[in-house]
Amino acid sequence: MALTLTITDLADGTGATATIAGSSGANTVYTQAFDGDLGSGAWTSGGTRSGDGDVTLSLAAGHYFAYVVNAGVASPVVYLVVTTGASSVVKQILDAVQARLRLIAYSDIDAANIEIREIRTDENMELPCCIVSESQLAVGMNPKDGPLSRDDVVYPIDVAFFAASNRSHLDIGQHTLWLERAAKAFRNQRLSGVVTVTKCEVTPGIPVDRDAWVSNKFVGALTLKFTSRETRGLT
């Protein structure tokens, strides 16, 4: 049996439970905080145990990678999110979208310039940049009946790219590639870190905003529509 590691968020802001399988003898779980630059953080020991079972990881709310080492053999690296349990579904989605976009590692957009905002604006941002926000154009569908007395709720999220442009038409390859890679990162997939999200539909937006282009700025966007299967009633 192959060495594996699965992670369950405690959803209270204190950490997660790492479950080890396929081991014998001493195990050490290592974690790395993820802030947008893959591989830039230090790997630290999150806990040890002998044989298969659980290890409690004490971690602040945020995004992480983890793996376990047993007898010199390392498991595949897994991605995890530690939450407080108090975040709304839409805030969890926004955080997860930002983290995945940063994983793309755009060579020409700094990870720090992929930011979540209340509205789609590049105000006070260094260009080029990417803004993640709730969509002001797309409307979430009315909840549909799902199985087991749950509802399928759609949350539309805009991903917009901003860059300086001199109207030379020479940047079209670069700008369309930003949108293409973002679409591929989410299309017809679940969303790591948001367990209620079952799928994502990508809706093309305006590839080039004409008014911005006339003002020597590129603005292009797409909308991600996440379907979240949620319980009903007061919680």
C-alpha positions in Angstrom: 0.0 0.0 0.0 1.4 3.4 -1.0 2.2 6.0 1.6 -0.6 8.6 1.6 -1.6 11.7 3.5 -5.1 13.2 3.7 -6.0 16.4 5.5 -9.2 17.5 7.3 -9.7 21.1 8.3 -10.8 21.6 11.9 -12.7 24.7 10.7 -12.0 26.6 14.0 -8.9 28.5 13.1 -6.6 26.2 15.1 -5.4 23.8 12.4 -6.2 20.5 10.7 -6.0 16.7 11.2 -3.5 14.8 9.0 -4.4 11.2 8.4 -1.5 8.8 7.5 -2.0 5.5 5.7 0.3 2.9 4.2 3.1 3.4 6.8 5.0 1.4 9.4 7.2 2.8 12.1 8.0 6.5 12.6 6.2 9.2 10.5 6.9 12.9 10.3 4.4 15.4 8.7 5.9 18.5 7.2 3.9 21.7 6.3 4.7 24.8 4.2 2.6 28.0 4.3 1.6 29.1 0.8 1.5 32.9 0.1 1.5 32.8 -3.6 5.1 31.9 -4.4 5.2 28.1 -4.7 8.2 26.6 -2.9 9.3 29.8 -1.4 8.3 29.0 2.2 10.2 26.8 4.7 9.0 23.3 5.3 8.5 22.7 9.1 7.7 19.6 11.1 4.0 19.6 12.0 4.1 16.5 14.1 5.1 12.8 14.4 3.5 9.5 15.2 4.3 5.8 14.8 2.3 3.9 12.2 -0.9 4.8 10.5 -3.3 7.2 12.1 -3.9 10.9 12.8 -1.6 13.8 13.6 -3.0 17.1 14.8 -1.4 20.1 12.9 -1.4 23.4 14.8 -1.8 26.0 12.0 -3.2 29.4 11.7 -6.0 30.1 9.1 -4.5 30.1 5.7 -3.3 28.0 2.7 -0.7 25.2 3.1 1.0 22.3 1.5 1.9 19.1 3.4 3.5 15.7 3.0 4.6 12.8 5.3 7.9 11.0 5.4 8.2 7.4 6.5 11.5 5.4 6.4 13.0 7.9 4.0 10.0 7.8 1.6 7.8 10.9 1.1 4.2 10.9 0.2 2.7 13.0 -2.6 2.3 16.7 -1.5 -1.3 17.7 -0.7 -2.9 21.1 -0.6 -4.9 22.2 2.4 -6.8 25.2 3.7 -7.3 26.0 7.4 -10.4 28.0 8.0 -12.0 29.7 11.0 -15.4 28.3 10.3 -16.8 31.8 10.4 -16.2 32.7 6.7 -19.1 32.9 4.3 -19.2 30.6 1.4 -18.4 33.4 -1.0 -15.4 34.6 1.0 -14.1 31.0 1.0 -14.5 30.9 -2.7 -12.7 34.2 -3.2 -9.8 33.1 -1.1 -9.5 29.8 -2.9 -9.7 31.5 -6.3 -6.9 33.9 -5.4 -4.8 31.0 -4.1 -5.3 29.0 -7.3 -4.5 31.9 -9.6 -1.3 32.5 -7.6 -0.4 28.8 -8.2 -0.4 29.5 -11.9 2.7 31.5 -11.3 2.3 34.1 -14.1 5.8 35.1 -15.0 4.7 38.7 -15.7 2.3 39.3 -12.8 3.6 39.3 -9.3 1.7 37.0 -6.9 1.2 40.0 -4.6 -0.7 41.7 -7.4 -3.4 39.1 -7.5 -5.7 40.6 -5.0 -9.3 40.2 -3.7 -11.4 43.4 -3.8 -15.1 44.3 -3.2 -15.4 45.6 -6.7 -13.4 45.2 -9.9 -10.9 48.1 -9.8 -7.2 48.5 -10.1 -7.1 51.6 -8.0 -3.7 51.9 -6.2 -2.5 48.7 -7.8 0.8 48.1 -9.5 0.3 47.0 -13.1 -0.1 44.4 -14.4 -2.4 43.0 -11.9 -5.4 40.6 -11.4 -8.5 41.4 -9.4 -10.8 38.8 -7.9 -14.2 40.1 -6.9 -17.9 39.2 -6.7 -19.4 39.8 -10.1 -21.4 43.0 -10.6 -22.6 41.9 -14.0 -23.5 38.2 -13.7 -26.4 37.2 -11.5 -26.3 34.0 -9.4 -29.0 31.5 -10.3 -31.9 30.9 -7.9 -31.1 27.9 -5.8 -32.1 24.6 -7.4 -33.3 21.6 -5.4 -30.4 19.2 -4.9 -30.3 15.7 -3.4 -30.7 15.0 0.4 -32.6 18.3 1.0 -29.8 20.5 -0.2 -29.8 23.4 -2.7 -27.4 24.2 -5.5 -26.5 27.8 -5.2 -24.4 29.6 -7.9 -21.8 32.2 -6.9 -20.4 34.3 -9.9 -16.9 35.6 -9.4 -15.1 37.9 -11.7 -11.4 37.5 -12.6 -10.1 40.7 -14.3 -6.7 41.5 -15.6 -5.3 45.1 -15.9 -2.2 46.2 -17.7 -0.7 49.3 -19.3 -1.2 49.4 -23.0 -0.1 51.7 -25.9 -2.8 50.5 -28.3 -0.1 48.9 -30.5 -2.0 45.5 -30.7 1.3 43.8 -29.9 0.2 42.5 -26.5 -2.8 40.5 -27.6 -1.0 37.2 -27.2 0.1 38.0 -23.7 -3.3 39.3 -22.6 -5.3 36.4 -24.1 -2.9 33.9 -22.5 -3.7 35.4 -19.0 -7.4 34.7 -19.6 -6.9 31.3 -21.2 -4.8 30.0 -18.3 -7.2 31.3 -15.7 -10.1 29.6 -17.5 -8.3 26.3 -17.7 -7.4 26.5 -14.0 -11.1 26.4 -13.0 -13.2 25.0 -15.9 -15.4 22.0 -14.9 -13.5 21.4 -11.7 -14.1 21.4 -8.0 -12.5 24.1 -5.8 -9.9 23.0 -3.3 -10.6 24.3 0.2 -14.3 24.8 -0.4 -16.0 21.5 0.2 -19.5 22.6 -0.8 -18.4 23.6 -4.3 -19.2 20.8 -6.8 -18.3 22.4 -10.1 -17.3 25.6 -11.9 -18.6 27.0 -15.2 -16.4 29.6 -17.0 -18.3 32.4 -18.8 -16.2 34.6 -21.1 -16.4 38.3 -20.4 -15.3 41.2 -22.5 -11.8 40.2 -23.7 -10.8 43.8 -24.2 -12.6 46.7 -22.7 -12.7 49.3 -25.4 -13.0 52.4 -23.2 -10.0 51.3 -21.2 -8.1 50.5 -24.4 -8.7 54.0 -25.7 -7.2 55.3 -22.5 -4.0 53.2 -23.0 -5.0 50.5 -20.6 -5.8 46.8 -21.1 -8.7 45.4 -19.1 -10.0 41.8 -19.8 -12.1 39.6 -17.7 -14.0 36.3 -17.3 -16.6 35.1 -14.9 -16.4 31.9 -12.8 -19.7 30.5 -11.8 -19.3 28.1 -8.8 -22.1 25.8 -7.8 -22.2 25.2 -4.1 -24.4 22.4 -2.6 -25.7 23.8 0.7 -28.0 22.9 3.5 -31.3 24.7 4.2 -32.6 26.4 7.3 -31.1 28.5 10.1 -27.5 27.6 11.0 
